[in-house]
Amino acid sequence: MRQLLYISSSTLPGNMADIEEILEESQRHNAADGITGLLWSDGTHFLQVLEGEHDHVGATMGRILSDHRHSAIVVLRDEAVAAREFGEWSMVHRRADAPADAYDAQMRRLLENASEPVRERFLNLIATGER
Ligand SMILES: Cc1cc2nc3c(=O)[nH]c(=O)nc-3n(C[C@H](O)[C@H](O)[C@H](O)COP(=O)(O)O)c2cc1C
């Protein structure tokens, strides 16, 4: 099982229609390809974990890399893992004006089974907005 984690900067104006389109495409492809993971966005950055069979993760990442809806894509981690840490596909999008509490709780729940380095990256980014 391959696990890949990257961060990128959004080039989108930040409206929900764009995010919903990404979500719809991702759900469709990922279900067919056995890809699970998590896509997080605060409207400025994306942070995504992809998990699945080695070549499926590679093909998915190949498409994502050439997508102009984001830039400055940096792979933070690309490793073999014994088992999936994110059992399903989910996406968390925090609107700038949404209250933090419910959203933070949801992220913590989704990160429950994630390895320490992955969890730390997410929680750091959420807390500070920093890479
Ligand atoms: C931040 C971000 C995350 C994405 N995540 C996925 C993903 O997990 N799986 C996927 O298939 N496409 C994802 N996409 C979309 C792909 O880049 C690509 O547009 C899509 O797979 C093409 O789908 P289509 O061939 O059906 O048009 C993502 C795009 C962005 C900008």
The ligand as a Tripos MOL2 file, in Angstrom:
@<TRIPOS>MOLECULE
LIG
   31    33     1     0     0
SMALL
NO_CHARGES

@<TRIPOS>ATOM
      1 C1         -6.3550   19.7690   -4.9450 C.3       1 LIG1
      2 C2         -6.8290   18.7500   -5.9260 C.ar      1 LIG1
      3 C3         -7.0470   17.4370   -5.5250 C.ar      1 LIG1
      4 C4         -7.4830   16.4690   -6.4200 C.ar      1 LIG1
      5 N1         -7.6600   15.1880   -5.9720 N.ar      1 LIG1
      6 C5         -8.0140   14.2470   -6.8590 C.ar      1 LIG1
      7 C6         -8.1450   12.8990   -6.4490 C.ar      1 LIG1
      8 O1         -7.9430   12.5390   -5.2990 O.2       1 LIG1
      9 N2         -8.4990   11.9940   -7.3940 N.ar      1 LIG1
     10 C7         -8.7410   12.3350   -8.6770 C.ar      1 LIG1
     11 O2         -9.0350   11.4710   -9.4700 O.2       1 LIG1
     12 N3         -8.6480   13.5980   -9.0910 N.ar      1 LIG1
     13 C8         -8.2890   14.5700   -8.2110 C.ar      1 LIG1
     14 N4         -8.1990   15.8620   -8.6470 N.ar      1 LIG1
     15 C9         -8.6140   16.1950  -10.0200 C.3       1 LIG1
     16 C10        -7.5690   15.8220  -11.0380 C.3       1 LIG1
     17 O3         -6.5250   16.7770  -11.0170 O.3       1 LIG1
     18 C11        -8.1740   15.7740  -12.4370 C.3       1 LIG1
     19 O4         -8.7080   17.0200  -12.7680 O.3       1 LIG1
     20 C12        -9.2830   14.7540  -12.5500 C.3       1 LIG1
     21 O5         -8.8700   13.5260  -12.0160 O.3       1 LIG1
     22 C13        -9.6510   14.5630  -14.0370 C.3       1 LIG1
     23 O6        -10.9040   13.9600  -14.0900 O.3       1 LIG1
     24 P1        -11.6190   13.7300  -15.5190 P.3       1 LIG1
     25 O7        -10.5990   13.0390  -16.3610 O.co2     1 LIG1
     26 O8        -12.7850   12.8730  -15.1700 O.co2     1 LIG1
     27 O9        -11.9920   15.0890  -15.9990 O.co2     1 LIG1
     28 C14        -7.7360   16.8370   -7.7560 C.ar      1 LIG1
     29 C15        -7.5290   18.1500   -8.1640 C.ar      1 LIG1
     30 C16        -7.0910   19.1160   -7.2730 C.ar      1 LIG1
     31 C17        -6.8780   20.5260   -7.7270 C.3       1 LIG1
@<TRIPOS>BOND
     1     1     2 1
     2     2     3 ar
     3     2    30 ar
     4     3     4 ar
     5     4     5 ar
     6     4    28 ar
     7     5     6 ar
     8     6     7 ar
     9     6    13 1
    10     7     8 2
    11     7     9 ar
    12     9    10 ar
    13    10    11 2
    14    10    12 ar
    15    12    13 ar
    16    13    14 ar
    17    14    15 1
    18    14    28 ar
    19    15    16 1
    20    16    17 1
    21    16    18 1
    22    18    19 1
    23    18    20 1
    24    20    21 1
    25    20    22 1
    26    22    23 1
    27    23    24 1
    28    24    25 2
    29    24    26 1
    30    24    27 1
    31    28    29 ar
    32    29    30 ar
    33    30    31 1
@<TRIPOS>SUBSTRUCTURE
     1 LIG1         1 GROUP 0 **** ****
